[in-house]
Amino acid sequence: MYHKYYYLSGNSILEIMLAIFISSIGVYSVFILSLKSITNINTSNQYLHASYAVEDMANRIQANPDIAKNTNAYVTSKILINSSDCQENSDIDYCQQQLCSATDVANYDIDNWKQMLACKLNNVTAEIIAIETDTIKKYEIIIEFNVTDNKSNEDATKVKISAYQSL
């Protein structure tokens, strides 16, 4: 006896394997896009913190104009700052607990700024340069860091963020 539903016996193993293969390509693509997205978020986070740190130091220099104009208390050499230098409860809050001179405030500003860079960024170089002319004194605040490529895990780009603060 021949039954009319005999030829509709279900999916073949080839159809199932093809469906799994196509689905795996889709899952792999979503995984790669997610990984690239995380890398981009980390990079933009570095840009954000570096920009904030440059602006913060420019504001600190502007808030202490007498020392900034007449001395080089805010000038630093190029220094490498690592995340291992981060100390959450450091002893650099001395100007918050007592009255300080303007020079002490400048030293406090530099120490606090380095601490912020160590806690927020990893392996950055920072430098503050004084540029003097006949009429004004400008400070160039420079932060450099590397943006790594996710594929090769090597330094892809060296980023330099700088700003000028005129007094």
C-alpha positions as CSV (number, residue, x, y, z in Angstrom):
1,M,0.0,0.0,0.0
2,Y,1.4,3.3,-1.1
3,H,0.8,6.3,1.3
4,K,0.7,9.8,-0.1
5,Y,2.8,11.3,2.8
6,Y,5.6,8.8,2.3
7,Y,7.8,11.4,0.4
8,L,7.6,14.1,3.1
9,S,9.8,12.3,5.6
10,G,11.6,15.4,7.1
11,N,14.9,17.3,6.7
12,S,17.9,15.7,5.3
13,I,21.2,15.8,7.1
14,L,22.6,18.1,4.4
15,E,19.9,20.7,4.9
16,I,20.6,20.7,8.7
17,M,24.3,21.1,8.2
18,L,23.8,23.9,5.8
19,A,21.5,25.7,8.3
20,I,24.0,25.3,11.1
21,F,26.8,26.6,8.8
22,I,24.9,29.7,7.8
23,S,23.9,30.3,11.4
24,S,27.5,30.0,12.6
25,I,28.6,32.6,10.1
26,G,26.0,35.0,11.5
27,V,27.0,34.3,15.1
28,Y,30.7,34.7,14.2
29,S,30.0,38.1,12.5
30,V,28.1,39.3,15.6
31,F,31.0,38.2,17.8
32,I,33.6,40.1,15.6
33,L,31.5,43.2,15.6
34,S,31.1,43.1,19.3
35,L,34.8,42.7,19.8
36,K,35.5,45.7,17.5
37,S,32.9,47.7,19.4
38,I,34.6,47.0,22.7
39,T,38.0,48.0,21.2
40,N,36.4,51.3,19.9
41,I,34.8,52.0,23.3
42,N,38.2,51.5,25.1
43,T,39.9,53.8,22.6
44,S,37.3,56.5,22.9
45,N,37.5,56.2,26.7
46,Q,41.3,56.9,26.5
47,Y,40.6,59.9,24.3
48,L,38.0,61.2,26.8
49,H,40.3,60.8,29.8
50,A,43.3,62.3,28.1
51,S,41.2,65.3,26.8
52,Y,39.8,65.8,30.3
53,A,43.3,65.7,31.9
54,V,44.7,68.3,29.4
55,E,41.7,70.6,30.1
56,D,42.0,70.0,33.9
57,M,45.7,71.1,33.9
58,A,44.9,74.1,31.7
59,N,42.3,75.1,34.3
60,R,44.7,74.6,37.2
61,I,47.4,76.8,35.5
62,Q,44.8,79.5,34.8
63,A,43.7,79.3,38.5
64,N,47.2,80.1,39.7
65,P,48.2,82.9,37.4
66,D,51.0,84.6,39.5
67,I,53.1,81.4,39.8
68,A,52.3,80.4,36.2
69,K,53.4,83.8,34.8
70,N,56.5,84.4,37.0
71,T,57.9,80.9,37.6
72,N,58.2,77.5,35.8
73,A,56.5,75.6,38.6
74,Y,54.1,74.0,36.2
75,V,56.8,72.9,33.7
76,T,57.5,69.2,33.7
77,S,59.8,67.1,31.7
78,K,58.5,64.2,29.5
79,I,57.5,61.5,32.0
80,L,56.1,58.0,31.5
81,I,53.1,57.3,33.7
82,N,52.0,53.7,34.3
83,S,48.8,52.5,35.9
84,S,51.0,50.8,38.6
85,D,51.7,54.3,39.8
86,C,48.0,54.8,40.8
87,Q,47.4,55.1,44.5
88,E,43.8,55.5,45.4
89,N,44.5,56.9,48.8
90,S,47.7,58.8,48.3
91,D,49.3,61.5,50.4
92,I,49.1,64.2,47.8
93,D,46.1,65.9,49.4
94,Y,48.2,68.1,51.6
95,C,46.8,71.4,50.1
96,Q,43.2,70.2,50.9
97,Q,44.0,69.9,54.6
98,Q,46.0,73.1,55.2
99,L,46.8,76.4,53.7
100,C,49.4,76.3,51.1
101,S,51.5,78.9,49.3
102,A,51.0,79.4,45.5
103,T,54.1,77.4,44.8
104,D,52.8,74.5,47.0
105,V,49.5,74.7,45.0
106,A,51.4,74.4,41.8
107,N,53.3,71.3,43.1
108,Y,50.0,69.9,44.4
109,D,48.4,70.5,41.0
110,I,51.2,68.6,39.2
111,D,51.2,65.7,41.7
112,N,47.4,65.4,41.6
113,W,47.4,65.6,37.8
114,K,50.0,62.7,37.5
115,Q,47.9,60.7,40.0
116,M,44.8,61.2,37.9
117,L,46.7,60.1,34.7
118,A,48.0,57.0,36.4
119,C,44.6,56.0,37.6
120,K,42.7,56.7,34.4
121,L,45.1,55.9,31.6
122,N,47.8,53.3,31.1
123,N,51.3,53.9,29.8
124,V,51.0,57.6,28.8
125,T,53.7,60.2,28.5
126,A,52.9,63.6,29.8
127,E,54.7,66.9,29.5
128,I,54.1,70.6,30.2
129,I,56.2,73.1,28.3
130,A,56.4,76.8,28.8
131,I,56.6,79.0,25.7
132,E,57.5,82.6,26.5
133,T,57.3,85.6,24.2
134,D,57.8,89.2,25.0
135,T,54.2,89.8,26.0
136,I,52.7,86.5,27.0
137,K,53.6,83.1,28.4
138,K,51.9,80.0,27.0
139,Y,51.9,76.5,28.3
140,E,51.6,73.5,26.1
141,I,50.1,70.5,27.9
142,I,50.9,67.2,26.0
143,I,49.6,63.7,26.7
144,E,50.7,60.9,24.4
145,F,49.4,57.3,24.4
146,N,49.2,54.4,22.1
147,V,46.1,53.0,20.6
148,T,46.5,49.3,20.0
149,D,45.1,47.3,17.1
150,N,43.0,44.4,18.2
151,K,44.2,42.1,15.4
152,S,47.9,42.4,15.8
153,N,48.0,43.6,19.5
154,E,50.8,46.0,18.5
155,D,50.9,49.7,18.7
156,A,48.9,50.9,15.7
157,T,48.8,54.7,16.4
158,K,50.5,57.1,18.7
159,V,48.0,59.7,19.8
160,K,49.1,63.1,20.9
161,I,46.5,65.4,22.7
162,S,47.7,68.9,23.5
163,A,46.3,72.3,24.4
164,Y,47.7,75.7,24.9
165,Q,47.0,77.9,27.9
166,S,47.9,81.6,27.5
167,L,48.4,83.9,30.5
